[in-house]
Each structure stands twice: as structure tokens, then as C-alpha cells.
Amino acid sequence: MNIKKILQQHQLTDRDLNRIVEMAWEDRTPFDAIEAQFGVTEAEVIRIMKHEMHLRNWKKWRARVQGRATKHRRLRGNKTGRFKASRQKHISLNNISKK
């Protein structure tokens, strides 16, 4: 699928596109989280990354995330994650919940 079709299908803005690239670049953010927030599948994220990055950098990124347990929830163990304090507020879709 063409990158323009992906952007139109999911009604993504430039800001959304930048956030998708940022989230995909992070090692701890799984593709499932990107799909939940933006509706973009893993294959579409890979196409977006290939379009937005230089080929050499894309190859390095692709080699790094391919099969990586932290990028795929089904490969992740229960212990893989971040500490969350009991007093930490719930965060939903990057918007901090109100009291």
C-alpha cells in the first residue's frame, strides 16, 4: 500500500506521522500500542518507516526490531515492562486523566 493511501485511510496528520515514527523508533513501544492509538498495522508502520527514513538507517532499524520481544507483545514476557508506582495516574491515549 502506498504511503499516501495509508495516511488518507487512517486520516493521519503530519503530527500523527511524526508520532508514529517516534513510537516505532523507541525499542520499548510495541507495534500493538501504535495500532491501538492510530489504527496502523505493523506492516503499515514498516512502510511508513521505510518512506520516512534513509535506506541505510531503515535497514538498521528493521534489523534491530525484527523479532525483538519488546516490540511484539506476544513475544514479551510478563516481567518486561516499566515500573509503575501505585500513585501514578492512569494515562490513556497520551492524555492524562483528570481527577
Backbone as CSV, one residue per row, in Angstrom:
resi,resn,N_x,N_y,N_z,CA_x,CA_y,CA_z,C_x,C_y,C_z
1,MET,0.841,-1.180,0.000,0.000,0.000,0.000,0.885,1.242,0.000
2,ASN,0.505,2.202,-0.773,1.218,3.456,-0.901,1.106,4.264,0.397
3,ILE,2.135,5.035,0.697,2.156,5.821,1.931,1.010,6.835,1.962
4,LYS,0.683,7.435,0.807,-0.413,8.409,0.760,-1.752,7.744,1.057
5,LYS,-1.922,6.514,0.598,-3.162,5.786,0.865,-3.287,5.455,2.350
6,ILE,-2.162,5.109,2.971,-2.165,4.817,4.411,-2.582,6.069,5.187
7,LEU,-1.997,7.211,4.819,-2.311,8.467,5.507,-3.774,8.855,5.319
8,GLN,-4.292,8.676,4.103,-5.691,9.010,3.836,-6.642,8.036,4.518
9,GLN,-6.312,6.745,4.467,-7.186,5.722,5.048,-7.368,5.932,6.547
10,HIS,-6.284,6.274,7.232,-6.332,6.442,8.687,-6.488,7.907,9.100
11,GLN,-6.593,8.805,8.119,-6.753,10.240,8.358,-5.668,10.773,9.295
12,LEU,-4.414,10.498,8.939,-3.281,10.889,9.764,-2.746,12.253,9.340
13,THR,-2.437,13.076,10.319,-1.831,14.378,10.068,-0.314,14.220,10.094
14,ASP,0.394,15.297,9.760,1.857,15.272,9.839,2.308,15.031,11.276
15,ARG,1.581,15.600,12.212,1.910,15.412,13.629,1.751,13.937,14.030
16,ASP,0.664,13.299,13.558,0.454,11.875,13.826,1.566,11.040,13.204
17,LEU,1.943,11.388,11.982,3.004,10.666,11.284,4.316,10.751,12.057
18,ASN,4.654,11.943,12.536,5.870,12.119,13.329,5.812,11.297,14.612
19,ARG,4.651,11.254,15.241,4.497,10.486,16.485,4.623,8.991,16.216
20,ILE,4.087,8.514,15.098,4.209,7.099,14.740,5.673,6.737,14.540
21,VAL,6.411,7.584,13.823,7.839,7.331,13.595,8.585,7.326,14.927
22,GLU,8.262,8.265,15.793,8.907,8.344,17.108,8.622,7.090,17.942
23,MET,7.363,6.661,17.949,6.993,5.473,18.725,7.634,4.214,18.144
24,ALA,7.705,4.124,16.820,8.314,2.958,16.181,9.811,2.917,16.451
25,TRP,10.436,4.070,16.549,11.874,4.138,16.797,12.219,3.674,18.214
26,GLU,11.316,3.921,19.171,11.556,3.511,20.556,11.525,1.989,20.654
27,ASP,12.463,1.426,21.381,12.540,-0.031,21.495,11.437,-0.610,22.369
28,ARG,10.973,0.125,23.344,10.003,-0.429,24.295,8.547,-0.275,23.866
29,THR,8.274,0.513,22.857,6.894,0.710,22.412,6.511,-0.394,21.432
30,PRO,5.575,-1.261,21.790,5.185,-2.354,20.880,4.336,-1.837,19.719
31,PHE,4.362,-2.587,18.622,3.551,-2.228,17.457,2.069,-2.231,17.808
32,ASP,1.680,-3.067,18.762,0.277,-3.123,19.191,-0.184,-1.785,19.767
33,ALA,0.705,-1.097,20.478,0.357,0.204,21.055,0.150,1.245,19.954
34,ILE,0.961,1.177,18.913,0.805,2.092,17.780,-0.518,1.812,17.076
35,GLU,-0.834,0.525,16.917,-2.090,0.156,16.267,-3.293,0.590,17.104
36,ALA,-3.194,0.443,18.416,-4.305,0.836,19.290,-4.540,2.345,19.247
37,GLN,-3.465,3.112,19.148,-3.601,4.565,19.181,-3.960,5.162,17.822
38,PHE,-3.364,4.629,16.744,-3.546,5.240,15.429,-4.269,4.349,14.424
39,GLY,-4.455,3.057,14.737,-5.116,2.143,13.814,-4.229,1.676,12.679
40,VAL,-2.930,1.850,12.809,-1.968,1.495,11.769,-1.344,0.146,12.126
41,THR,-1.397,-0.817,11.204,-0.860,-2.149,11.468,0.665,-2.132,11.444
42,GLU,1.262,-3.243,11.889,2.719,-3.356,11.900,3.291,-3.206,10.493
43,ALA,2.662,-3.844,9.515,3.144,-3.757,8.128,3.090,-2.316,7.615
44,GLU,2.039,-1.593,7.990,1.923,-0.195,7.574,2.963,0.676,8.274
45,VAL,3.262,0.375,9.530,4.304,1.110,10.253,5.649,0.894,9.567
46,ILE,5.912,-0.332,9.150,7.168,-0.639,8.465,7.261,0.154,7.163
47,ARG,6.162,0.235,6.419,6.152,1.020,5.169,6.361,2.512,5.448
48,ILE,5.729,3.005,6.498,5.904,4.412,6.872,7.361,4.683,7.219
49,MET,7.951,3.805,8.014,9.350,3.979,8.411,10.266,3.940,7.190
50,LYS,9.993,3.039,6.264,10.823,2.928,5.060,10.724,4.202,4.223
51,HIS,9.544,4.786,4.177,9.343,6.017,3.410,10.000,7.217,4.082
52,GLU,9.967,7.271,5.397,10.439,8.439,6.140,11.938,8.429,6.422
53,MET,12.581,7.275,6.326,13.991,7.162,6.697,14.861,6.934,5.465
54,HIS,16.146,7.246,5.607,17.108,6.870,4.578,17.216,5.351,4.575
55,LEU,17.501,4.766,3.432,17.507,3.315,3.289,18.465,2.642,4.272
56,ARG,19.660,3.196,4.426,20.645,2.593,5.334,20.134,2.589,6.775
57,ASN,19.544,3.704,7.196,19.005,3.786,8.555,17.800,2.880,8.732
58,TRP,16.969,2.774,7.689,15.812,1.876,7.762,16.268,0.430,7.924
59,LYS,17.299,0.031,7.205,17.808,-1.345,7.313,18.318,-1.622,8.723
60,LYS,18.999,-0.652,9.312,19.483,-0.814,10.690,18.312,-0.930,11.662
61,TRP,17.305,-0.065,11.495,16.121,-0.113,12.366,15.397,-1.432,12.206
62,ARG,15.231,-1.867,10.969,14.498,-3.110,10.689,15.211,-4.305,11.306
63,ALA,16.532,-4.344,11.197,17.302,-5.440,11.797,17.174,-5.411,13.316
64,ARG,17.103,-4.214,13.884,17.015,-4.078,15.338,15.663,-4.529,15.883
65,VAL,14.575,-4.206,15.202,13.249,-4.504,15.745,12.684,-5.845,15.293
66,GLN,13.260,-6.440,14.266,12.714,-7.692,13.753,12.882,-8.807,14.787
67,GLY,11.769,-9.356,15.227,11.799,-10.440,16.201,12.117,-9.996,17.618
68,ARG,12.226,-8.702,17.838,12.555,-8.178,19.166,11.351,-8.345,20.096
69,ALA,11.587,-8.912,21.240,10.498,-9.227,22.168,9.768,-7.981,22.656
70,THR,10.473,-6.879,22.822,9.816,-5.684,23.353,8.934,-4.990,22.324
71,LYS,9.105,-5.282,21.038,8.278,-4.663,20.007,7.035,-5.488,19.688
72,HIS,6.976,-6.718,20.163,5.849,-7.601,19.878,5.299,-8.130,21.195
73,ARG,4.074,-7.803,21.524,3.506,-8.179,22.825,3.461,-9.680,23.030
74,ARG,3.215,-10.450,21.962,3.111,-11.899,22.135,4.472,-12.523,22.464
75,LEU,5.570,-11.849,22.134,6.903,-12.341,22.466,7.386,-11.816,23.813
76,ARG,6.710,-10.813,24.324,7.102,-10.185,25.584,6.775,-11.067,26.772
77,GLY,7.646,-11.072,27.727,7.355,-11.748,28.980,6.598,-10.813,29.901
78,ASN,6.032,-11.359,30.947,5.296,-10.522,31.899,6.208,-9.572,32.650
79,LYS,7.473,-9.957,32.796,8.400,-9.134,33.564,8.959,-7.976,32.742
80,THR,8.827,-8.045,31.405,9.321,-6.970,30.567,8.351,-5.811,30.639
81,GLY,8.816,-4.697,31.053,7.948,-3.531,31.157,8.595,-2.494,32.035
82,ARG,7.832,-1.541,32.404,8.351,-0.466,33.229,7.652,-0.469,34.573
83,PHE,8.340,0.043,35.564,7.766,0.152,36.888,6.703,1.235,36.876
84,LYS,5.586,0.971,37.496,4.527,1.964,37.627,4.160,2.067,39.097
85,ALA,4.329,3.242,39.652,4.002,3.462,41.054,2.499,3.373,41.255
86,SER,2.096,2.936,42.434,0.673,2.794,42.728,-0.047,4.146,42.718
87,ARG,0.689,5.222,42.961,0.089,6.557,42.980,0.127,7.247,41.614
88,GLN,0.726,6.593,40.626,0.809,7.182,39.291,-0.569,7.207,38.639
89,LYS,-0.901,8.312,38.017,-2.210,8.451,37.382,-2.281,7.601,36.123
90,HIS,-3.479,7.170,35.814,-3.711,6.387,34.615,-3.584,7.289,33.387
91,ILE,-2.846,6.830,32.393,-2.674,7.595,31.168,-3.349,6.839,30.041
92,SER,-4.219,7.501,29.320,-4.982,6.885,28.246,-4.786,7.678,26.965
93,LEU,-4.275,7.030,25.932,-4.053,7.662,24.630,-3.266,8.966,24.746
94,ASN,-2.248,8.953,25.565,-1.347,10.082,25.769,-2.028,11.322,26.338
95,ASN,-3.216,11.174,26.885,-3.891,12.276,27.571,-3.984,11.918,29.045
96,ILE,-3.482,12.779,29.901,-3.509,12.497,31.329,-4.941,12.628,31.828
97,SER,-5.389,11.623,32.557,-6.758,11.619,33.073,-6.941,12.715,34.109
98,LYS,-8.121,13.257,34.147,-8.455,14.294,35.127,-8.814,13.640,36.457
99,LYS,-8.760,14.414,37.539,-9.103,13.886,38.861,-10.559,13.605,38.982
